[in-house]
Amino acid sequence: MYDVITIGSATLDVFVESDSANIVSVNSLKKKTEFMSFPYGAKVEIDGFSRNIGGGGINTAANFANLGLKTSTIVKLGNDEIAPVIKSKMEKDGVDTKNIIFSKNHLSGFSIILVSFQGDRTVLAHRGANATISEDEIDFNKFKEAKWIYVAPLAGDTNKLLDKIADFAGKNNINLAINAGSTAIKKGEKYFNNILKTAKIVVMNKEEASMLTKIQVRPDTKEEKFSEFEIHPDVITMLKKLHCKDDSLAVITDGKYGVYCYDGKEFYHAPEFAAKVVSTLGAGDAFSSTLVAAIYKYGCNVEKALAYASINAAAVIEKFGAQEGFLSFDEIEKRLLEHSEYRVKKIQCG
């Protein structure tokens, strides 16, 4: 019996850091876009270089295992030298690897992460085998052995599995957590209707939530105008639309403004936990999986779960690598006690 099975991507991530990168802002009438740029045709010096195992499926699996949950993962690896490296890393992290799928016709996922001097990153991603998981490659009976199914963002044709997984979880009374990603969200609200009605925890960033709900945060009511005891009214509307099932959580992450959550009765705001930003890669995976693990361990203590998730995400941000900063529950609690000023707030919304 597994506590959780994750499904998602697995990649070899190569981090490249160069202080020569420029951040260029381009403004138009309706939006502002920022680009990372390098001199065209130049040979650019690298100030930092490292290789790590990443991808939403195994980032979250490694975190669940680190938090003490019996964990397995369903990812698809290619026919190359990367595959055994990823499998070995998962075994070292205490993740059951019996459900890993191997492809004879594809390469494993591979990403080059360009890290700016600000800590943000641009990812050049080759999805490889990650985008090709098919229904007949999964033994759905394995899901019956899990108390939770965690779906990380799925790539390419693998997205076709999302509604099938949701149906299976609903019919078998398995707790489902989803961090769907923009590719699946682009299929629209109608496609997501059954999924939202099935999932116990749904996590999206604000841009993804806006894409799915077709709600834009009005520029005349910017977040800066709202105190820590309030939530932007447009975000409230998003949360209500995303919350489609009793005893479930709809969660929207919003960068430096923290995280918003709605459980059908109460709204919550978890402010950003202070951290020295080294790399933001993997912070979302750490947040979402820690939230699920804390809900599993501590029941319906939403405030505690949000605080724990925010602290673990901040720990990942302080390290160079998507899995380098993981904390145990004891370490998270210790860090929370050391920062008694940090509080998750219940918000009164009219």
Wavefront OBJ file of the C-alpha trace (Angstrom):
o trace
v 0.000 0.000 0.000
v 1.401 3.349 -1.070
v 0.637 6.631 0.651
v 0.987 8.418 -2.662
v 1.742 7.713 -6.314
v 2.900 10.624 -8.434
v 2.597 10.859 -12.194
v 4.383 13.452 -14.301
v 7.692 14.197 -15.937
v 11.283 13.155 -15.276
v 14.227 15.099 -16.678
v 17.906 15.740 -16.417
v 18.177 19.455 -15.646
v 21.330 21.343 -16.576
v 21.598 24.681 -14.774
v 23.557 27.453 -16.470
v 24.193 30.694 -14.619
v 25.713 33.718 -16.279
v 25.990 37.230 -14.907
v 26.145 38.418 -18.516
v 22.420 37.825 -18.939
v 20.299 40.939 -19.427
v 16.689 41.309 -18.331
v 14.840 43.256 -21.015
v 11.334 44.627 -20.400
v 9.008 45.164 -23.352
v 5.866 47.193 -22.736
v 2.752 47.286 -24.856
v -0.644 48.864 -24.321
v -2.044 45.802 -22.548
v 0.910 43.992 -21.027
v 4.518 44.031 -19.927
v 6.812 41.166 -20.899
v 10.322 40.464 -19.671
v 12.992 38.582 -21.631
v 16.365 37.135 -20.704
v 18.875 38.101 -23.372
v 22.497 37.497 -24.329
v 24.618 39.298 -26.941
v 23.812 37.771 -30.340
v 26.694 35.772 -31.824
v 28.864 36.162 -28.728
v 30.660 33.559 -26.629
v 29.213 34.046 -23.136
v 31.081 33.063 -19.980
v 29.291 30.741 -17.557
v 29.505 31.671 -13.873
v 27.741 28.586 -12.545
v 27.012 25.112 -13.898
v 25.393 22.031 -12.379
v 23.321 18.984 -13.308
v 20.374 17.709 -11.318
v 17.495 15.301 -11.691
v 14.183 17.134 -12.058
v 10.677 17.074 -13.486
v 7.377 17.402 -11.644
v 6.764 13.664 -11.312
v 9.999 12.906 -9.532
v 10.500 16.249 -7.759
v 7.242 15.652 -5.921
v 7.945 11.942 -5.385
v 11.313 12.762 -3.814
v 9.681 15.337 -1.550
v 6.893 12.982 -0.479
v 9.484 10.316 0.369
v 11.592 12.848 2.270
v 8.497 13.749 4.310
v 8.097 10.107 5.307
v 5.360 8.963 2.924
v 5.597 5.601 1.185
v 5.864 6.805 -2.396
v 5.980 5.474 -5.937
v 6.073 7.336 -9.231
v 4.861 6.794 -12.789
v 7.217 8.505 -15.207
v 8.536 7.478 -18.612
v 12.263 7.339 -19.303
v 13.998 7.035 -22.641
v 16.467 4.682 -24.243
v 19.646 6.517 -23.227
v 22.283 6.952 -20.546
v 20.085 9.378 -18.595
v 17.425 6.783 -17.719
v 19.485 4.668 -15.274
v 20.810 7.821 -13.617
v 17.270 9.042 -12.920
v 16.140 5.602 -11.708
v 19.148 5.306 -9.395
v 18.497 8.769 -7.941
v 14.869 7.836 -7.223
v 15.929 4.653 -5.437
v 18.444 6.621 -3.382
v 15.662 9.033 -2.397
v 13.514 6.157 -1.138
v 10.992 6.214 -3.987
v 9.609 2.908 -5.266
v 10.602 2.651 -8.937
v 8.590 -0.432 -9.950
v 6.078 1.692 -11.868
v 8.586 3.546 -14.041
v 7.960 3.070 -17.788
v 10.853 2.669 -20.226
v 10.668 3.625 -23.897
v 12.704 2.005 -26.652
v 11.935 4.755 -29.155
v 12.403 8.039 -27.289
v 15.019 9.929 -25.354
v 14.536 10.919 -21.734
v 13.425 14.433 -20.869
v 16.179 17.034 -20.837
v 16.159 20.700 -19.818
v 18.627 23.565 -19.897
v 17.800 26.133 -17.212
v 19.189 29.604 -17.770
v 19.385 31.311 -14.376
v 19.439 35.099 -14.135
v 21.257 37.192 -11.537
v 17.792 37.799 -10.025
v 17.262 34.088 -9.371
v 14.494 33.647 -11.943
v 14.968 31.270 -14.814
v 14.154 30.483 -18.417
v 13.782 26.775 -19.197
v 14.624 25.210 -22.555
v 12.815 21.872 -22.364
v 12.936 18.729 -24.480
v 9.944 16.665 -23.306
v 11.086 13.396 -24.872
v 9.484 10.264 -23.427
v 7.569 12.408 -20.907
v 5.109 13.384 -23.631
v 4.293 9.834 -24.723
v 2.758 7.957 -21.779
v -0.309 6.082 -23.033
v -3.200 4.502 -21.167
v -2.129 0.940 -21.962
v 1.279 1.538 -20.367
v -0.236 2.151 -16.935
v -1.448 -0.553 -14.595
v -4.357 1.343 -13.074
v -4.687 -1.345 -10.402
v -1.505 0.117 -8.915
v -3.448 3.308 -8.250
v -5.872 1.299 -6.119
v -2.959 0.628 -3.781
v -2.515 4.351 -3.095
v -4.278 6.632 -0.653
v -3.376 9.635 -2.822
v -2.685 10.165 -6.511
v -0.675 13.294 -7.242
v -0.744 14.530 -10.857
v 2.068 16.911 -11.755
v 1.973 18.892 -15.019
v 1.799 16.431 -17.917
v 3.500 16.907 -21.267
v 2.187 16.400 -24.796
v -0.036 13.385 -25.428
v 0.315 12.303 -21.789
v -2.283 14.991 -21.003
v -4.901 12.677 -22.496
v -4.630 10.622 -19.308
v -5.750 13.383 -16.970
v -9.509 12.872 -17.229
v -9.055 9.079 -17.145
v -7.057 9.340 -13.924
v -9.696 11.641 -12.446
v -12.485 9.202 -13.363
v -10.541 6.305 -11.867
v -9.852 8.205 -8.636
v -13.512 9.188 -8.283
v -14.835 5.679 -8.876
v -12.371 4.143 -6.427
v -12.570 6.804 -3.683
v -8.887 7.705 -4.006
v -7.777 11.192 -2.984
v -6.639 13.142 -6.037
v -4.333 16.160 -6.057
v -3.645 18.035 -9.284
v -1.131 20.646 -10.345
v -2.235 20.494 -13.941
v -0.018 22.930 -15.798
v -0.836 25.217 -18.703
v -0.922 22.552 -21.452
v -3.877 20.759 -19.882
v -5.537 24.003 -18.829
v -5.597 25.199 -22.436
v -8.141 22.443 -23.122
v -10.660 24.668 -21.369
v -13.122 24.819 -18.506
v -15.469 22.207 -19.980
v -12.671 19.638 -20.108
v -11.706 20.439 -16.521
v -15.222 20.269 -15.114
v -15.099 16.568 -14.181
v -11.532 16.885 -12.953
v -12.356 19.770 -10.618
v -15.340 17.848 -9.259
v -13.102 14.886 -8.453
v -9.917 16.452 -7.095
v -9.427 16.941 -3.386
v -6.661 19.490 -3.910
v -6.211 21.660 -7.016
v -3.176 23.950 -7.250
v -2.589 26.522 -9.997
v -0.637 29.713 -10.283
v -2.613 32.892 -10.869
v -1.896 32.975 -14.597
v -3.137 29.388 -15.012
v -6.225 30.078 -12.905
v -6.985 33.134 -15.029
v -6.551 31.088 -18.207
v -8.975 28.412 -17.007
v -11.647 30.625 -15.449
v -11.405 33.415 -18.055
v -11.153 35.922 -15.187
v -8.571 38.698 -15.434
v -7.295 40.595 -12.403
v -8.489 44.121 -13.040
v -5.596 46.618 -13.293
v -7.591 49.254 -11.384
v -7.552 47.039 -8.263
v -3.920 45.937 -8.033
v -2.693 43.652 -5.245
v -0.645 46.462 -3.695
v -3.912 48.100 -2.587
v -4.899 45.097 -0.494
v -3.650 44.435 3.022
v -2.561 41.001 4.260
v -6.082 40.568 5.622
v -7.706 40.833 2.209
v -7.743 38.978 -1.091
v -8.206 40.591 -4.476
v -11.910 40.242 -5.419
v -11.034 38.726 -8.785
v -8.906 36.067 -7.080
v -11.852 35.304 -4.794
v -14.007 34.694 -7.845
v -11.338 32.422 -9.337
v -11.130 30.380 -6.131
v -14.888 29.933 -6.014
v -14.961 28.715 -9.613
v -12.107 26.274 -8.992
v -13.737 24.858 -5.859
v -16.227 22.292 -7.165
v -16.174 19.532 -4.541
v -17.062 19.363 -0.868
v -14.156 18.780 1.503
v -11.616 19.993 -1.051
v -9.101 22.815 -1.449
v -8.693 25.243 -4.337
v -5.258 26.895 -4.199
v -3.802 29.752 -6.248
v -0.146 30.690 -5.970
v 0.830 34.280 -6.696
v 4.588 34.733 -6.464
v 5.698 37.393 -4.012
v 2.083 37.909 -2.894
v 1.962 34.399 -1.467
v -0.780 31.806 -1.764
v -4.583 31.961 -1.606
v -6.806 29.053 -0.656
v -10.538 28.312 -0.385
v -12.008 25.244 1.298
v -15.654 25.995 0.519
v -16.185 27.842 3.800
v -13.077 29.881 4.587
v -10.547 31.823 2.547
v -6.874 31.754 3.535
v -3.812 33.791 2.669
v -0.300 32.416 3.210
v 2.234 35.205 2.696
v 5.554 34.488 1.052
v 8.011 32.979 3.538
v 11.223 34.995 3.531
v 14.054 33.375 1.586
v 17.295 34.316 -0.148
v 16.495 33.515 -3.766
v 19.062 31.336 -5.525
v 16.752 29.565 -8.002
v 12.961 29.416 -8.152
v 12.959 26.125 -10.085
v 11.095 23.401 -8.192
v 9.465 25.730 -5.677
v 5.990 24.997 -7.049
v 6.546 21.243 -6.861
v 7.816 21.558 -3.294
v 4.859 23.699 -2.285
v 2.159 21.496 -3.812
v 3.551 18.171 -2.610
v 4.219 19.474 0.902
v 0.649 20.798 1.052
v -0.723 17.362 0.120
v 1.598 15.577 2.552
v 0.647 17.917 5.399
v -3.077 17.504 4.732
v -2.535 13.725 4.721
v -0.572 13.832 7.982
v -2.473 16.519 9.899
v -5.988 16.220 8.470
v -7.935 19.375 7.708
v -5.575 21.840 9.404
v -5.399 24.067 6.346
v -3.453 26.884 8.010
v -0.728 24.518 9.171
v -0.555 22.781 5.788
v -0.222 26.097 3.923
v 2.478 27.311 6.325
v 4.451 24.080 6.012
v 4.173 24.141 2.216
v 5.333 27.771 2.030
v 8.327 27.083 4.281
v 9.464 24.046 2.303
v 9.089 25.937 -0.988
v 11.232 28.745 0.448
v 13.900 26.207 1.449
v 14.060 24.945 -2.148
v 14.387 28.496 -3.471
v 17.503 28.947 -1.340
v 19.284 26.057 -3.075
v 20.507 25.496 -6.628
v 18.374 22.568 -7.747
v 14.740 21.506 -7.620
v 15.298 18.885 -4.887
v 18.240 20.284 -2.944
v 16.443 22.176 -0.188
v 13.805 19.668 0.956
v 13.071 19.769 4.684
v 11.539 17.096 6.886
v 8.369 17.834 8.858
v 10.467 18.289 12.008
v 12.761 20.746 10.230
v 9.790 22.659 8.849
v 8.242 22.911 12.311
v 11.557 24.102 13.762
v 11.829 26.803 11.108
v 8.239 27.873 11.765
v 8.945 28.186 15.513
v 12.029 30.277 14.732
v 9.824 32.683 12.752
v 6.904 33.191 15.094
v 5.916 36.307 13.149
v 4.899 34.180 10.172
v 1.160 33.523 10.083
v -1.348 32.117 7.653
v -4.508 34.213 7.888
v -8.153 33.353 7.545
v -9.654 36.099 5.445
v -13.112 37.553 5.861
v -14.489 38.080 2.378
v -17.856 39.600 1.760
l 1 2 3 4 5 6 7 8 9 10 11 12 13 14 15 16 17 18 19 20 21 22 23 24 25 26 27 28 29 30 31 32 33 34 35 36 37 38 39 40 41 42 43 44 45 46 47 48 49 50 51 52 53 54 55 56 57 58 59 60 61 62 63 64 65 66 67 68 69 70 71 72 73 74 75 76 77 78 79 80 81 82 83 84 85 86 87 88 89 90 91 92 93 94 95 96 97 98 99 100 101 102 103 104 105 106 107 108 109 110 111 112 113 114 115 116 117 118 119 120 121 122 123 124 125 126 127 128 129 130 131 132 133 134 135 136 137 138 139 140 141 142 143 144 145 146 147 148 149 150 151 152 153 154 155 156 157 158 159 160 161 162 163 164 165 166 167 168 169 170 171 172 173 174 175 176 177 178 179 180 181 182 183 184 185 186 187 188 189 190 191 192 193 194 195 196 197 198 199 200 201 202 203 204 205 206 207 208 209 210 211 212 213 214 215 216 217 218 219 220 221 222 223 224 225 226 227 228 229 230 231 232 233 234 235 236 237 238 239 240 241 242 243 244 245 246 247 248 249 250 251 252 253 254 255 256 257 258 259 260 261 262 263 264 265 266 267 268 269 270 271 272 273 274 275 276 277 278 279 280 281 282 283 284 285 286 287 288 289 290 291 292 293 294 295 296 297 298 299 300 301 302 303 304 305 306 307 308 309 310 311 312 313 314 315 316 317 318 319 320 321 322 323 324 325 326 327 328 329 330 331 332 333 334 335 336 337 338 339 340 341 342 343 344 345 346 347 348 349 350
